[in-house]
């Protein structure tokens, strides 16, 4: 990361004003990043293993205006925040979304822990469907309001669980504060993008969140859930409609459309 790349990243997420290691910058980046860099698994879905090399991640998500999944999203975010002067640690979590919080799960989700003013914050722009749009205090069990919903963190001994409110509290992922090595990420990334039973190999998933709503595509349906709880579901009946929402709803470019087109032709 350097000043030129930082400027390109800030332009990519439509950030205006000075960026520095303060709370305003952290909060603003956290809200804008998942709005303008969508969650998408086009590469794994089309048989391509995403590169975790930081130069390649930057080129894909910033220069080429693509999106990515958790490893790409949060590796990029980590580089930006560290360059600005924040203390950032990588952390792997076990996804239990739409399941019991104690369900068996591998450590396949990458999140960040940011130390700021003596407090630790969960910072995560890469979960897709219910990704955060603000940092969440790690050691605070009361509910916490974000621009796009209520979240909370529970702790039992050394295990933390992130929850969100959807008519009831639902667990998202659980984790311990453990050191993560680059090889841990490479193994998890390889598994999620190559294993035949991986959801990211079997299903195309797209997601973004703005100031008004969350937008998610899966199973031939575009779901739009506004912040007031109103949900709209739009059936996507053919590739023409799918390619249209890639650009119109998720803000992707023709290169993303071409990647999907190549897959459909094979």
N, C-alpha and C positions, 0 to 999 in steps of 0.2 A: 504494500500500500504506500502511496506517495500523494502529494498534493493534487496532482493531475487526476489520479484515480479517485481520490476523495471527491473532487469536484464533479467528476463523471457520475459517481454513485449518487451524490446529492441531487444532481439534475435528474437522474433516473427516477428518484422517488419524489420529485417536485418539492424538495426542501429549500426553503428560502431563509435567509438570515445567517448569522454566524453559527458555526458548529464548534462546540468545545465540550470538555468533560464536566458538564453540569447537568442538573436534573431536567431542565427544559429541553436540552438537546436529546438526552436519552429518551424522554417521553415522546418527543416529536418524531424522532427516527422510528421508534417502535410502532407508532400509529401509521406512519406513511409507508413504511417498507412493505407490509402485507397488502396494502392498497394498490401499489404500483408494480410490485414484483410478485405475480401470482404463484400460488402453489400449483405445480403440475408435474406429472410423472410420465410425460410423453416418451422420454428416453427409455426407462425401464419397460414401459408398455410396448415399445417397438423393438425391444431386444438390444438396446444400447445401454451399457453400464456407465452411469454418470461418472465423470472424472471428479476427483476430490482435490486435484491439484489447484492451488489457489488462483494461479493465472488463468487456468481453464474455467474455473467457476466464475471469475470476474468477467471473462469474455462472454460466457454464455448468458449470465443474468443481467449484466450491465451493458456491455458493448452490443451484443446481439439481441437484447431486449426479450430474452426468454424468461421463463420461470424455472422452478426446480422444486425438489422436495427437501426434507429437513436438513440433510447433510449440507447441501449446497446453500440453502437459505441462511442457516445459522453459522456456517463457516465464513460466508461473506460478511454477515453482520458482526461476527466476532472480530474479523480483521479491521473493519471500520471503527468499531468501538475502541479496540486496543490502540489504533493509530491516534484516536482523539485523546487518549490518556486514561481510559477506563480500565479497571482490573477485571479481566474476564476469564472464566474457567469453563471448559467444555464438560458436559455431563451427559451420560447416557441414561435413558429412561425406558421402562417397560410399559408398553401401550396396553391400557385396559379399557379403552373407550367402548361404550355400549356393552360392557361386561362387568362382572363382579370385580371389585377393586383388588381382591386377592387372587384373581385368575392367574394361572401360569402364563408367563410371557417372556420372550427374549428381550435383551437390551438393544432395541433397534431404533429408538428415537433420540435424536440429538437436540439438546437444549443448552442454554447458557445460564451460568450464575454470574451476576455482575455485583461486585463489591462497590458500594458508593456511600460515603459518609458513615462508615461503620455498620452499614446494613447490607444484607445479602438480598438480591432480587432475582426471581426467575424471569429471564428475558428470552422470549421464544417467538420467532416469526415464521416457524416452519411446521406447524401442526396441521394446517389445512382447514378442515371443517370448523374447528373451534379454536383456531390459533389466537393467541393473546394479541391485544392491540395496546397494551401498556405493561410496564414492568410490575411484577407482583412480589410483595414482601414475602420472603421465604419463611421467616419465623414469626408468623402472625396467623392465628387460626380463625380470626373473624373474617367475614366476607369482605371482599374488596371489589369496588366498582371500577370497571374499565369503560372506555367509550363504546364497547360492544358487548356488554353483559357483565354479570356477577361471577366472580371466581373466589375460591378459597384454597388454602393449603392446610392439610391435616398432617400430623406427625405421630407415629407410634415407634418409640425407641429411635432407631436410626433411619427409618423409612418415611419418606415424604410422599404425599399424594396430592396432585393438583386436581381440583374439582371445578365444574361449572354448573350454573343453575339453568335447567331447562324444565320448568314445572316441578322439578325435584333436583336434588344434587346428584350429579353424575360424575364418576371418576374419569379422568383423561389419561394420566399416566402416573406411575410411581417410580421413585428413584432413591438412591443413596448418594451422599456426597463422596464420590470415589474418583480417584485419578483416572483420566482417560488418555490412552496412548493413540497415536495416529493409526496403528495397526487395528485397534478395536473398531475404528470407524471404517477402515477398508473392508474388514470382514463383514460387518453389518451391512455396509453398502452393497457388497457383492451378493450377499444372501438375498436382500430385498429385491435386487434387480435381476437375479438369475434363477432363483428357486421357482419351480413351476407352480407351487402353491402360494407364492407371495401375492398378496392383493395387488401390488404394484405391477406385477407381470400380467395378471389376469384382467385387471380393470383399469380403465382410464379415469383419473380423478383430477378435477380442476377446482380451484377455490381461490377466492379473494374476499376481502372485507374492506368496506369504506365507512364513511361517517354515518351512513344510513342503514346498511344491511350487510348480511353475509350472502355470498353467491357460491353455490357448489354444484358441480356437475358430476354425476355418477349414475351408472345403470340407465343411460339414455334419458336422464331427467335433469333439468336445470332447476334447482331449488333456490328460492330467494326468500330469506328470512329477515324481515326488517327488525330494527331495534325495539319496536313496540310489540314484537311477537307475532305479527301477521306473516303468514307463510304463503308463498305462491309457488306452484310446481308447474313447469312447462315441459311437455313431452318433446324430446328431440327424436324425430322420426327417420332422419336420413343424414348422410354425410354432409350434404350442403348446409343443413341447419347447424350441424356440429361445427363445421368450419367457420360459419358466421358468428357463433357465440365465442369462439376462440378469440376473434378479433374485436367484436363489438362489446362483449361482456367482460372478457378477461384481459383485454388489452394486448394480446399477443400479436406478433407480426406474421408475415407470410412464411418466414422460415419455420415456424412451428406448424403451420398448416401443411407445408411441404413435407415435413417429417411424418405427419400422420398419413398423408396421401401416399407416400412411398410404402408405408406399412400396409395400407389397404390394397395396394397393387401387387404385393408379394403373396 
